[in-house]
Amino acid sequence: MRRFIIIFLVLPYLLSAQINQTDANGLRQGHWEKRQDNGRLIYEGDFKDGKPVGEWKRYHPGGQLKAIISYRGDTAHTRLFDVWHKKLTEGNYVNQKKQGVWKIYDKNELLTADEEFVDGVKNGVAHQYFDTGEVMEKSHWKNGKKDGAYEVFYKDGQAYLQCKMKEGQRHGLFLVFYENGQPEREGAYVNGLRDGEWKFYDPEENYSYSLFYDKGKILNPQVRDSIDNLKIQELEKNKNMLADPEKFMNDPSEYMRKSKMFR
């Protein structure tokens, strides 16, 4: 009986002596963990020859699971969670840099976006999704900036906006469409500034008016002001139904979220 009591008392110390160990060469080996002053875990996992292996876990200050990291060679597949254990994002680190496709989720664990990375920098194709799964936005990235084709879609897949990007700025042809597929406006940007003639159409594809720009400066403001007054009157009559897309040209996907017809 006395021997059992001694083993029971000594066992915790023997177990604690087997964690956070280094070998004769100073390399971390075996199980490692770190705790807060109150005893709650900060992280735990295993090392082999100084490198993390297998499954590691990190925790929020309150003790809830924060991350599960699965190591395989230089690749670490990572899943991040909020304090309610809802998945926020997942993807791979390679040599501690984001690599490949990373997925982003909302509080209900629905996929809201995905992004491609090369050596920790956003490169490739990125998407944003409606809460029902359809693609809302598709963009191309180069060295951390939007570069190339940029598109925003209606829920049925019809194009809402199409343009070209260059080093994070709109540059080139710019098109906006009504839900019926007819053009709503067409123009061009030069280094992020409206330039040249911008044509506007009604939903039946009838030409309405043009605005003219010189590197961002409007050349016929009286036409714009006249149209703005008409828009204000129309929006006031339908203020509980319509969102003015012009106010969302710098963030067209936000227009999709706020426009009543997409709720």
C-alpha positions as CSV (number, residue, x, y, z in Angstrom):
1,M,0.0,0.0,0.0
2,R,2.8,2.4,0.9
3,R,4.6,1.6,-2.4
4,F,1.4,2.5,-4.3
5,I,1.1,5.8,-2.5
6,I,4.7,6.7,-3.3
7,I,4.2,5.8,-7.0
8,F,1.0,7.9,-7.0
9,L,2.8,10.9,-5.6
10,V,5.9,10.6,-7.7
11,L,4.1,9.9,-11.0
12,P,3.2,13.5,-11.8
13,Y,6.8,14.6,-11.4
14,L,8.0,11.8,-13.6
15,L,5.5,12.8,-16.3
16,S,6.4,16.5,-16.1
17,A,10.1,15.6,-16.3
18,Q,9.3,14.0,-19.7
19,I,8.0,17.2,-21.4
20,N,9.9,20.2,-22.8
21,Q,13.1,18.2,-23.1
22,T,16.2,18.7,-25.3
23,D,18.8,16.2,-26.3
24,A,22.6,16.4,-25.9
25,N,22.8,18.5,-29.1
26,G,20.2,21.0,-27.7
27,L,17.5,19.9,-30.1
28,R,13.9,19.7,-28.8
29,Q,12.6,16.2,-28.5
30,G,9.3,14.7,-27.5
31,H,6.2,16.4,-26.1
32,W,6.3,20.2,-25.4
33,E,3.8,22.5,-23.9
34,K,3.5,25.9,-22.5
35,R,0.9,27.1,-19.9
36,Q,-0.4,30.4,-18.6
37,D,0.1,31.3,-15.0
38,N,-3.3,29.9,-14.2
39,G,-2.3,26.5,-15.6
40,R,-4.3,26.7,-18.9
41,L,-2.5,25.5,-21.9
42,I,-1.1,28.0,-24.5
43,Y,0.1,25.3,-26.9
44,E,1.1,21.6,-27.0
45,G,2.7,19.3,-29.5
46,D,5.7,17.1,-30.3
47,F,9.2,17.8,-31.6
48,K,11.6,15.5,-33.4
49,D,15.2,16.6,-33.8
50,G,14.2,20.2,-33.2
51,K,11.3,20.3,-35.7
52,P,7.6,20.2,-34.9
53,V,5.9,17.0,-36.0
54,G,2.4,15.6,-36.0
55,E,-0.6,17.5,-34.6
56,W,-0.1,20.7,-32.5
57,K,-2.8,22.6,-30.7
58,R,-2.9,26.3,-29.6
59,Y,-5.5,27.7,-27.3
60,H,-7.3,31.0,-26.6
61,P,-6.6,32.7,-23.2
62,G,-9.9,31.2,-21.9
63,G,-8.8,27.7,-22.8
64,Q,-10.8,27.2,-25.9
65,L,-9.1,25.6,-28.9
66,K,-7.6,28.3,-31.2
67,A,-5.7,26.3,-33.8
68,I,-4.9,22.8,-35.0
69,I,-1.7,22.6,-36.9
70,S,-0.7,19.3,-38.7
71,Y,3.0,19.1,-39.6
72,R,4.3,17.0,-42.5
73,G,7.8,17.9,-43.4
74,D,8.0,21.6,-44.1
75,T,4.3,21.9,-44.6
76,A,1.9,22.8,-41.8
77,H,-1.8,22.5,-42.5
78,T,-3.5,25.0,-40.2
79,R,-7.1,25.4,-39.1
80,L,-8.0,28.4,-37.0
81,F,-11.1,28.6,-34.7
82,D,-13.0,31.3,-32.7
83,V,-13.7,30.9,-29.0
84,W,-17.0,29.0,-29.9
85,H,-15.0,26.5,-31.9
86,K,-16.3,27.8,-35.2
87,K,-13.7,27.4,-38.0
88,L,-12.4,30.8,-39.3
89,T,-9.8,29.8,-41.9
90,E,-7.6,27.0,-43.1
91,G,-4.7,26.5,-45.4
92,N,-1.0,25.5,-45.6
93,Y,2.1,27.1,-44.3
94,V,5.3,26.0,-46.1
95,N,8.5,27.1,-44.3
96,Q,6.3,29.4,-42.1
97,K,4.8,31.2,-45.1
98,K,1.3,30.9,-46.5
99,Q,1.3,28.8,-49.6
100,G,-1.5,27.7,-51.9
101,V,-5.2,28.2,-51.4
102,W,-6.5,29.6,-48.0
103,K,-10.2,29.3,-47.2
104,I,-12.1,31.8,-45.1
105,Y,-15.4,31.0,-43.3
106,D,-18.1,33.0,-41.5
107,K,-19.5,32.3,-38.0
108,N,-21.7,29.5,-39.4
109,E,-18.7,27.9,-41.0
110,L,-19.9,28.7,-44.5
111,L,-17.2,29.4,-47.1
112,T,-17.1,33.2,-47.7
113,A,-13.8,33.6,-49.6
114,D,-10.7,31.9,-50.8
115,E,-7.3,33.3,-51.7
116,E,-4.0,32.0,-53.3
117,F,-0.6,32.6,-51.8
118,V,3.0,32.1,-53.0
119,D,5.7,32.4,-50.4
120,G,3.4,34.3,-48.0
121,V,2.2,36.9,-50.6
122,K,-1.2,36.9,-52.2
123,N,-0.8,35.7,-55.8
124,G,-3.2,34.0,-58.1
125,V,-7.0,33.9,-58.0
126,A,-9.3,35.0,-55.1
127,H,-13.0,34.6,-54.7
128,Q,-15.8,35.9,-52.5
129,Y,-19.0,34.0,-52.2
130,F,-22.7,34.8,-51.5
131,D,-24.0,33.1,-48.3
132,T,-25.7,30.6,-50.6
133,G,-22.5,29.5,-52.2
134,E,-22.5,31.3,-55.6
135,V,-19.4,33.2,-56.6
136,M,-19.9,37.0,-55.9
137,E,-16.4,38.3,-56.8
138,K,-13.4,37.0,-58.7
139,S,-10.1,38.8,-58.7
140,H,-6.5,38.1,-59.8
141,W,-3.6,39.1,-57.6
142,K,0.1,39.7,-58.3
143,N,2.6,40.4,-55.5
144,G,-0.1,41.3,-53.0
145,K,-2.1,43.6,-55.3
146,K,-5.0,43.2,-57.6
147,D,-3.7,42.8,-61.1
148,G,-5.6,41.5,-64.1
149,A,-9.2,40.7,-64.6
150,Y,-11.7,41.7,-61.9
151,E,-15.3,40.6,-61.9
152,V,-18.4,40.9,-59.7
153,F,-21.5,38.7,-60.4
154,Y,-25.2,38.5,-59.7
155,K,-26.4,35.4,-57.9
156,D,-27.4,33.7,-61.2
157,G,-23.8,34.1,-62.5
158,Q,-24.6,37.0,-64.8
159,A,-21.8,39.7,-64.8
160,Y,-22.5,42.8,-62.8
161,L,-19.1,44.5,-63.2
162,Q,-16.0,43.8,-65.3
163,C,-12.8,45.7,-65.4
164,K,-9.0,45.4,-65.5
165,M,-6.6,46.1,-62.6
166,K,-3.0,47.1,-62.7
167,E,-0.9,47.1,-59.5
168,G,-4.0,47.6,-57.3
169,Q,-5.7,50.2,-59.4
170,R,-8.4,50.1,-62.1
171,H,-6.7,50.5,-65.5
172,G,-8.5,49.9,-68.8
173,L,-12.0,49.1,-69.9
174,F,-14.7,49.3,-67.2
175,L,-18.2,47.8,-67.7
176,V,-21.3,47.6,-65.5
177,F,-24.4,45.5,-66.4
178,Y,-28.1,45.4,-65.4
179,E,-29.4,42.1,-64.1
180,N,-31.0,41.4,-67.5
181,G,-27.5,41.4,-69.0
182,Q,-27.8,44.8,-70.7
183,P,-25.0,47.3,-70.3
184,E,-25.6,50.0,-67.6
185,R,-22.3,52.0,-68.2
186,E,-19.1,51.7,-70.0
187,G,-15.9,53.7,-69.7
188,A,-12.2,53.5,-68.9
189,Y,-9.7,54.1,-66.1
190,V,-6.1,55.2,-66.4
191,N,-4.1,54.5,-63.2
192,G,-7.3,54.5,-61.1
193,L,-8.8,57.7,-62.6
194,R,-11.8,57.9,-64.9
195,D,-10.7,59.0,-68.4
196,G,-12.4,59.7,-71.7
197,E,-16.1,59.2,-72.4
198,W,-18.3,57.3,-70.0
199,K,-21.6,56.1,-71.6
200,F,-24.7,55.3,-69.6
201,Y,-27.7,53.3,-70.7
202,D,-31.2,52.5,-69.4
203,P,-32.2,48.8,-68.7
204,E,-33.5,48.5,-72.3
205,E,-30.1,49.3,-73.7
206,N,-31.1,52.8,-74.8
207,Y,-28.3,55.4,-74.6
208,S,-29.0,57.9,-71.8
209,Y,-26.1,60.3,-71.5
210,S,-22.3,60.6,-71.4
211,L,-19.8,62.0,-68.9
212,F,-16.4,63.1,-70.1
213,Y,-13.3,62.9,-67.9
214,D,-9.6,63.9,-68.2
215,K,-7.6,61.8,-65.8
216,G,-10.2,62.0,-63.1
217,K,-11.5,65.5,-63.7
218,I,-15.0,65.7,-65.1
219,L,-15.4,68.0,-68.1
220,N,-19.2,68.3,-68.1
221,P,-20.2,68.6,-64.5
222,Q,-23.5,70.2,-65.3
223,V,-24.7,66.9,-66.8
224,R,-23.5,64.9,-63.8
225,D,-25.3,67.4,-61.4
226,S,-28.5,67.2,-63.4
227,I,-28.4,63.4,-63.3
228,D,-27.6,63.3,-59.6
229,N,-30.6,65.4,-58.8
230,L,-32.8,63.0,-60.7
231,K,-31.2,60.0,-58.9
232,I,-31.7,61.7,-55.5
233,Q,-35.4,62.2,-56.3
234,E,-35.8,58.6,-57.4
235,L,-33.9,57.2,-54.4
236,E,-36.0,59.3,-52.1
237,K,-39.2,57.8,-53.5
238,N,-37.8,54.3,-53.1
239,K,-35.4,54.8,-50.2
240,N,-36.4,51.6,-48.5
241,M,-35.9,49.5,-51.7
242,L,-32.9,50.8,-53.6
243,A,-29.2,51.1,-53.0
244,D,-27.4,53.5,-55.2
245,P,-24.7,51.5,-57.0
246,E,-22.7,54.6,-57.8
247,K,-21.8,54.9,-54.0
248,F,-20.3,51.4,-54.1
249,M,-18.2,51.7,-57.2
250,N,-15.0,51.4,-55.1
251,D,-16.5,48.3,-53.3
252,P,-19.0,46.7,-55.7
253,S,-19.2,43.5,-53.7
254,E,-20.5,45.5,-50.7
255,Y,-23.3,46.8,-53.0
256,M,-24.2,43.2,-53.7
257,R,-24.5,42.5,-49.9
258,K,-26.6,45.6,-49.2
259,S,-28.9,45.6,-52.2
260,K,-32.2,44.3,-51.2
261,M,-32.7,42.0,-54.2
262,F,-29.7,39.9,-53.0
263,R,-30.7,39.5,-49.3
